[in-house]
Amino acid sequence: MSTSNKVNISNETLLQSPIQTFLSTDLASASATLTVKNITGFAINQVLIVGELGNEGTELIKTHASTAPTGSTITLASNTVFPHSSGTPVYVIDYDNVEVSTATTLTGSKTVLATIPVQVGSDYTTYDDTAASTGYYFARFKNTITTTYSSYSDGIPVGGYGILTARYIINNALGMINKDTSELLTDQFCFNEINNCQMEVLREYKRWSFMQVFDYSLGQILTGQWKVAVPANLDDQNTNKSIYNFRIGTQTNLQYVDKQKWNEIVAGVAHTTLANAVNVSDATITLTDASDFDQNGGSIYAGANIYQYTSITSNVATLTAVSTTTNNAGDDAFQGASFGYPQYWTTFGGYLYFYPVLATAFNMQEGNLDYYIKPIPIVNDSDSVVLPDPNVVIFYLAWKMLLRINNGVDDASTNPMYQSYSARKQTLMRKEMTGNNFRMKPLKNEIKETNNIDSRSTRLGNFNIFN
């Protein structure tokens, strides 16, 4: 027995700043024309909605392909199906169909499952799929007159949204307050408040356990290398506040130094990169910036290679003998550097630097990092929060929704959601502290009484905290 997945596409975006008029007379079913109050903005080959979106009897219809509206009459491409009373709104919209597709990944190629008419009698156009079992659904609107399309929707997981995704949180918050997405409670508003919630909770502690990443691979580090790019989600990329440890291969963790100490350690080291690749038989090497290198001859270290040169002119070093090795453009180039297993590291400018420069004996060993991540801003339905308890965010969002509806006033209608959010946050914090208990006890089995003239520090001197 096949399983059916119901895909719902919101029709709300079809009515964002539409051209609008109203019927000026009652309209019988099977009518080929509309009599309206104003035809400004109406033309041939347009898609119309007659009635309010989501109401029973509302219908989708097209204007005539060649007979333009005139006076108060709009000629239709086909007859209407339902009767409509005077005063019924008539809207021009951009699309009349919905195309539903699937893809194995969020960025993968899409396969069209079906193209169906917009179901204007409902708030959603619904498609029942029995084919897909994994991957993502995508939808976009289509204009069958002009064969033009809207942008694709965010990808919807075939198996539904996980409990930490933005859409799951938004839907649950809306359910709690018995509301739907609207012009007041927009998705963008919800995304912003979810991000605000995460920032507020994460500020309670500097280092949360669920923000930890251990043994993150920075890739293989090569001879002649002294820096690697830090992960994009590293919270603080310019200090050691968000980094526990850094090590290469099976060696011990390197020692962190701040930027000032780093400058002292690498004093006298000239560094740049190769502006061009070095090939076998090359007689010169072009550096990106050779201003710190000895202009009258010396050695250039690049990767595992050493190049002797006689002089540098305009960043071009003339070699004492043609090259017998190769290097790539962009490789680090040094003069006066020490090579070996790195002992020190620092971070700034999006890179983690280490010194001494990696020697050949440690070539291609893995760089490993223990660090704390930063939350990635929520911008799509499928984005996930970092907080392990979705209810913290759900209650927070429901509270903010009620505040928005209530014009920012906290009262009896908003307080329960705030109290629930606060309680869940405190529970999350208590769980974070589990196992970090301190017990005070004397060094000896008993504490002897002292006379009254002893100071408090003397009386408590047998406790660990005073030693």
N, C-alpha and C positions, 0 to 999 in steps of 0.2 A: 504494500500500500504506500503510495507516494505521499510525501509531506508537503503541504502547501505553505509557502511563505507569503504573507500579505505585505505588499509594498505600498505605502501611502505617500503620495506626493502632495504637499500643501499647495492649494490653488491661490493662496493669499497674495503671492507676489504678482499675479496677473493684474491686480487692481491697484498698483502703485502709480498714482498720478495719472489716471486714465482720462481720455476725452469722454465727456458725459453729457447726456441730455435726458429728457423724460417724454413718455408718451403723452400726447395731448388729447387723445380720444381712446375709448375702449377698443381693444383689438380682439377680434374673433380668431379662433384657431384656423389654420390653413390660409393665413393671409400672406400675400406676396409683397406687401409694403408696410412700412411703419409711418404713422403720422406723429411727428414729434414737435417739441417746442422750439428747437434750434438745431440746425444742421451744420453749424460751424465745426470744422475738424473732421467731418464725415466725408467719405469718398468711396470710389469703387474698390473692389477687392480688399475689403477690410473684414476682420473678425469681430463680431459683436456678441455681447452678453445682454439678453433681455431679462431683467429681473435682478434680484439681489443674489449674489454668490452664496450658495449653501441652502437656498430656499427651494422647496419642492415647486416644480413648475417653471423654474428658471431655465432658459435654454440658450444654446450656443448656435449662432447662425452667421452667414456671410452676406456682405452686400454684393450687389450685382457686379458682374465683371466689366460691363460697358455702360450701364445706365447710371449716371452720376446722381447723387441726391440733389433735389431742387425744391425750392420753397420750403415746405414743411414735410416733404415726403422722402423717405429713404427706400429705394427699391432693393429687394432681397434676391439672392441667388437661388433660393428655394423657399417654399412656404413654411410658415411657422407651424409648430406642433401644438402649442398650448395657447389658450386665451390669456390676455393680459389686460388689466384695467388701466384707465387713465392715471398718470402719475408714476407708473412703473419706470424705474431707471433703465437707461440703455447706455452701455459702456462699449468703447472701442478697446480691444486688447490686442496684444502682439502675436499671440499664439493660440492654436486651436487643438493641438495634439500634445501628448507626452510620449517621449521615447524612453523606454526602460532598458538598461544594459547591465552586463556583469563584467567583472575583471577579477583576475586571480589576486592582484595586489592593488593598492591604492593608486599606483602610478602605471599599472600595466595596461596593455591594449584592451579595448572594450569590445564586447560582442553584444549586438542588439538582440534583446529577447522579444520585444513587441513595441509597436507604436499604436497608442489608443487615444480616442478623443478625450479632451478635458471634461471631467464630470462636474459641470457647473452647478448641479443641484446639490452638491455636497461641498464641504470645506476641503475635501481631499479627493484626488483621483487615485483610485485603488487598482492595483494589478496583483493577481494571484499567480505566483510562480511555483511550479512543481519540479523545475529542472535543476536549479542551482542548489548545491549543498555546502559549498565553501566559497570564499572570496568575498567580493563586495558588490552591492548594487549601486548603480548610478542612474540619474534621471536628468533629462533636459526637455524643455518645451520646444515644440516645432510648429512653424507656420507652414501649412500645406499649400498655401497660395504662392508664397515666395520661396519656399524651401529654405528658410532661414531658421537658425537654432539659437536658443539661449545658451549660457554657460552651463557646464555640468554641475550637478549638485555635489555636495560632499559625499564621499563613499560611505555606504551603510553596510556594516557587516552582515553577511547572509544569515549567520546564526544569532543576530541581534547584538545590541550594544552591551559591552561588559559593564559591571557595576561601578567601575571607576571612570567611565567615559563621561564626557560633558553632556551628551544627549540623555543618558540614563539619569544623571543628576537633575537636569532641567525638567525632564518629564515627571520625576518623582516630586520635585518641589512644586510644580504646577498642580499635580494631583493633590498634594497636601492642602493647598489653598483653594482647590476646586476652580482653577482658572485655566485658560488656554493661552498659547502664544498670541500676542496682540501688538498693536502699535505702541502700547505702554510697556509690555513685558516682552521686548524683542530678544532674539537670540543674542545680539551683540551686547545688550544690557546684561544678559545672563552670563555670557563669557567673561565680561569685565568683573562681575561680582564673584564669580568662581575664582578668578585670579586674585582678587582682593582678599578672599577668604584664605587662600593658600599663604599669601604673604603675611596675613595677620597671625595665623597659627605658627608658621615657621619662625616668626620673630620671638616666640616664647622661649625657644632654646637656640643656642648657636649651632649645635650639632645633633641632629635627629638620626637615630639608627637607620631609619628607612631611607635616608638620603645618602647612605654610604655605598661606595662601590669599591670592592677589593680586587686586587690582581688584575686591574684593567690593562690590557696590552696596548702599548704605544707603538708596537711594531718592532721589527729587528733594527738594531742600531749598528751602523757601519763604521769601520775604521775611518778616522778623520772627522767624525761627526761630534758636535758638542751641543746640539739642541734638537728638541722634538716639539711639535705642535701639541698643546694641551687639548684635552677633550672640549668640545664646544659647550658641554653642559657643566663644566667645572665652575663652581659658584664664584670664587674669587681667583682671578687669573693673574694677579700681580703680587700676591703674598703667599705665605704658607698656611693661611687661616683655613683653607679648604682642602689642604693636602696633608694626609697622614705621613706617607712614606713614598720614596722613589728608590728603585733599585734596578740593576741591570743583571740579567741572567740569574745565577744562583748566589751572587755575591750579597754582602750585607747592605742594608739601607744606607744611602748616601746622607751626608750631613747638610742640613739646610743652612744657608747664609742669606742675609738680606742683601739688597742691591748695593749698599755702601761697602759691605765686606767683600762682595763679589768683585767690585771694581778694584779693590786692593789686591785680591788674589790674581786677577788677570792683568794686572799692571805690567806693561812691557810687551804684551801680546798684540801683534797686529793681525787684524782679521778683515776679510772681505769675501767675496764669492767670485767664481770664474764667470766672466761675461760671455765667453764662448766655450765650446767644447774643446778639449785638447786631444789631438789625434797623433798617431804614430807618424814620425818624420816632421812634425811641426817644429819650427825654429823659434817661435815666439808663443807667449801666453798672454792673453788679454784679461786683465782683472777689472772688476766692477769699479773699485775705488782703491787705488794703490798709494794713496797719500801717506799712510802710516808705515809703508814698507820702505826698506833701505833702497834708495834710488840708485846707488852705486854698486849694486851686486849683492848676492846672498842666496838664500834658499827659500823656496816656496813649498809648503806642505799642502797637498790636496789629496784627500782620501788616504790611500796607503802609499802614495807616490811622493817623491821629493824631486823638485826641479831646481837645478842650479842656474843662475842667470848672472849676466854681467852688468846690466843696467835696466832701468825702467824709464820709459818716455811716454807720457800721455796714457798711463795705465797699461802700456804694452811692455812686457818683460822679454828681453832678448836672452835666449838660453845659451849656455856655454856649449851645449851639444844638442842635436835634434832629439825630440822626445821619442822614447821607446815604449811609453805607456799611454793610457788614455784616461780622460776624466770627462764628466758631463758638465754642461753649462749649468751654473747654479750651485755647484759643489762648493763647500767651504774651503777657503784658502787661508793659511796661517803663516806667520813668521814669529819666532820666539816663543812658541807654545810648548807646553809639556804634554807628553803622550803617556798613557797608562790606563789603569782602571780609575774611573772618576771617583773622587772623594767628596765633592761638594756640589750642591745644586741650588739654583734660585729660579724664580719665574717672573717674567714681565713681558708685556707686549704680545701675549698669546702664545709664548713659547716657554718651555722648561729648558734651562741651560745647565750643563754639567761640565766639571773640570777636574782633572786633566782631560784633554781630548782623548777619545777612545782609541786605544792602541790596537794593533793587528791581532794580538793574542785574545782579544775579547770581541772580535768581529762577528757581526750577525747574531749577537745575543739579544734576547727579548728585554725591552724596557717595560717595567711593570709599575703601576701607580695605584695607590690607595687614596681615595679622595671623596669629597662630598659634592653631590650634584646640586644644580640650581633648578627650580621648577621651570619647565618650558611653558610659555604663555599659551593658554587655551584659546584657540581661534577657530576650531572646527568641532563638529559633533563627535568625531571619533577620537579626539585628543583625550588623554587620561590625566587625572590629577595624581599628584605624588602622595597625598595623604592616604594612609592605608584604610581609613574608615570613611566611606562615602557619606555616611549619615551626618558627619560634621559639616560637610559642604552642603548637603541637602537642606538641613535645618537653617544654615546661614543664608542660603539663597532664598528659601521660603520667607525668612524674616525680611530680607531686603526687598523681595517682591511686595510684601504687605506694606512695607514702609513707602515704596513707590506709589502704590495704590492709595495710601493714606496721606499723600503729600508730605512725606518725611516725618510724620508725627508718630512717636512711640506711644502706644496706649494698650488697653486690654486686648486688642485684636492682634498686636504684634508681639507682645511680651512672651507668650508661650513658646513661640518659635525661637526667640532669642535665648530663653532659658534652656530650651532643649539643645541648642547649638553650644551654649556655654558648658552645659553638663557633659556633652560628648567630647568637647575639647579637653576638659579637665580629666576625663577618663583616659583620653589618648596620652596626656602628659603623665598621668600616674603609671600607665603601662611602660612608658619610656624610662621611668625611674626604677622599675622593678629590678631587684638584684643589686642596687647601689645603696645598701643599708649600712649605716655606721653605728657601732655599738661602743659605748664608753665603758671602760672598766679600769680598775686600778692595776698597777704593776704587781702588787702583792695580793694575797688572799683576803686581807682585811686592811682597813685604814684605822690607824691608831688615833685616838683623840689627841688634840693639841690644846694648849692653853688659849685663852681668849685673846691674847695679845698678838697671836700669829696672824699674818696677813692672809687674804683670800688666796693669793697666788702660792703662798707657802702651804696652805691647807690642801690645795688641789695639785700640788706639785707631783704627786704620785701618779697622776693620770698621763696617758700617752700624749695627749694634745699639748702638754706643757714641756715635753722633752724632745 
